[in-house]
Amino acid sequence: MDDTQLEGTITFVQHEKKFVSIEYLHNGKLKNINGSIKDAAQQKLIDEKLIKKFHHFREGDEVTFVLTRSIRGDKMVADRIRFRFNNSLSNLLHKAKTGNQFSGYIKQVDDQYFIKEIDSYHFFPLRLSPWEHRPTVQEMEQLALFSLENYTNPDKVTALLVHRQFIPEYKKAMTLLDKKQVIEAPVLKVTPHAIYVGFLGNKIQGKLSLPKDKDAPVEKEGDKISIIIKYISPERIVVERVKPI
């Protein structure tokens, strides 16, 4: 392996197979080469104290790397890929501070959703609520508006859709919160630490603490508990036990 450090720009990321394409200048000629960004490759660099943590590679990342033979030995590949900086990402995150609305296309990789910003081609993990409809194939073919969260920390940036579509039961739960309505919720599961209940066809679930009195009887699966909703947001729902009517 040649230990000469080269510099280049990532032009394509295959997130599913964990490889990147890098464009670089060598002996006055513009070239392209592929390289692995699998966890094992990054972990090796961490073990050697060359990097401090895993990096989520994106198009536009400026990186260093070395050339080595592929496992088959039939071609050269990029190895020891290390992130340097990404000006286009920095510009995008700076823009979010003053006008946090962007457009892009939703992509699905395995069970995860991402959104690809239309101008920069940067991928951002799309954060969906447990009670939010998953994007359909038709919706993924259309431009979607989104905002960025945690844009002060490039390693933790996520995206939220501007027009979020929640299941009907979530909207009904908001009405139940406003009315402070008592709900008879069946017990779905009991653990050593909590009781889990469901309501509205079990599409909405909540967690209750076990009785403080260790000698008090604990409900079992299938029993019903009277509860009210104390707090609701796209991220979590808080319920509280009430005395039966």
N, C-alpha and C positions, 0 to 999 in steps of 0.2 A: 504493500500500500504506500502511495506517495503521501508524505505528511505535509505537503505544501498546502497552506490555507488559501482557499479561494473565496471570493465574495460573489454573491449573486442575489437575484430577486425571485421569490416564489411567484410563479404565474398560474399555477393550478394546484388545487388540493383535492385529493380523492379521500374524503373522510372515512368512507366505508372500508376501503382497503388499506388506509393509512399510508399513502405515499404522496409525494409532491413532485412537481416539475419545477426546475430551477433554471432561470436564464442567466448566463454569466458571460463575461468577456474574457477570452483567453488568447494570448498572442495576437491581439488585434481583431479577433473574429468572435462574433456573437454565437454562442452555443447554447444548447438545452440538454439537461440531464435529469434523470429521475432519481429519487432517493426515498428511503423508508423513514417514517416518523412514528413507527410503532412504539408502544410503551417500553419495550425492552431496549430499544435503541436510546431512548431518552434516559431510562434508568441507568444505563451504563455510564452516560455522561454525568449523571448525578453522583454515582458511586466514585467517579474519578474527580469529583468536585469541580467540574468544568462548567456546570450549570447548577442552579440552586433548586429549581422546581420544574415540573412539566410545563410545557408551553403549548397552547392551542394555536397551531399554525394557520395562517390566513394568506390569501392572495395579497401580494404587496409587501410581505415580510422580507426585510433585508437579512440575509443569513450568511454565515461562513460554513464551509464544508471542505472535505478532502475527497479526492477521487480514489476509488478502489475497484477491484474486480467484483462482478456479481458472483453469487454462489455457484452458478453454472460456469463461470469463467469466460462467458462469451461476449461480455460487454462491460463498459465502465459504468459505475453508479456513484451517486453522491452518498457520502457517509459522514458520521459525526456532525450532523446538521445542527447549528446553533443559531438561535434568534439574536439579531442585533437591534433592529428598530423597525418601525412601520410608520412612515410619515402620513400615508393616506388614511390609516386608521386614526392617528392622532388628530388629523384635520376633521374627520367625521365626528369624533367624540367631542372635540371643541365646539363643533356646530350644534351638538345636542344641548349645550349649555344655554343657548339663546333661542333655538328653534327646534325643539325636540319632536319632529315629525318627519318620517322618511317613507319611502315606498320601495317595495321589493317583492320577490316571489317566495312563497313558502315551499320548502323542500322537506322531504321525509327521508331519514336514514335509519333503517331498522325501526325501532319504536320511538325515535326522537324526531322532533320537528325543529327546523332551522328556518331562518328567513335571510334571503340574499339581497342585500341592498343594491338597487338597480344601477347606480353610478359607479360605486367603488368595487362591487362584486364581493364585498365582505360578508361572510356568513356569521349570523348571531344565533345562539340557542333561543328558541321561542318558548317562553314560559306560559304554560296553559294551566288554568285552574282545574281542579278535580271535577268541577261542575260546568266546565266549558266544553262546547261541542268541538270535536276534533275536525280539522279542515278536511273538506271533501276534495276529490280529485279535480272537480271543476273549479273550486276555489283556489287550488294550487296553480291553476293555469292563468289566473288573473292577478293583476297588481293588487297588493294589499298595503294599507297604511299601518305603520307601526312606530312606536317610540322606544327609546333605549333606557334601560335601568342600569344603575351602578356604573355610569359612564365615566366616573372618576377613577375607576379601577379597570384597566384594559383586560385583565385576566378574568374578571367576573361579570363582564357586560352580558346582559340578556335583553331580549326584545319582548314587547307586549303589543298585541294587536290593538289598534285604535278602536275598531268596531268589534267588540267581543260578543260572542253569541253563547249565552248561558242556557242550560236546560230549563224547562218550565218549572221543575221542582225547586230550583234555586230561587227563582222569582217568587214562588209561593212561600218559601221559607222566609224571605224578606217581609212578606205580608204578615206572616205569623209573628215575626219579631215586632213589627209595628203594633200589632194588636195585643201583644203580650199573652198570646193564646196558649193555654195548657195543651200539651200533646201527650197522648198515651203511646209511648214508644216501646216496641219489643226489644228485648235484649238479644243482641246478635252474637256476642262473645264475651266471656269473662276471663281475665288474666289475673295473675297475682298482683297486678298493679292498678287495674282499671276495669271498668265495665263499658262495653261499646253498645250503643243503641242505634236503631235506624228508624226513619220515618219517611213519610211521603213515598211509599213503595220501596223503602230502603235505599232510595236514590241519594238521600242525605243521611249522613251518619255523624254521631257525636260521641264524645268520651266523657264518662263520669268517674270521679274518684271513688274508691272503695270507702265504706263507712269507717269513720275514725275509731269507733268502738270495735275492737277486734272480735268481741263476742257477738256482735250484731249479725243477724242472718244476712247472707249475700244472695241477691237474685241469681237465678240460673238462666241459661239460654232458653228463650221462649217466653219468659216472664215479661210483664209490661211495667214500665216505670213512667210516672207522670213527670214531664219535663217542660221547661220553657227555653226558648232561644234567648241568650243574653247578648250575643255578638255574632255578626256575620260579615264576612269579607270574601273576596275571591280566593283567599289563601286558607282561611280556616273558619270553622263555625264552633262557637262555644255554647254548650247547653248546661242547664242547671236543674237539679232535682227539686221538685216541689211536692208538697203533701197532696195525696189524692183528693180529688173533688168529692 
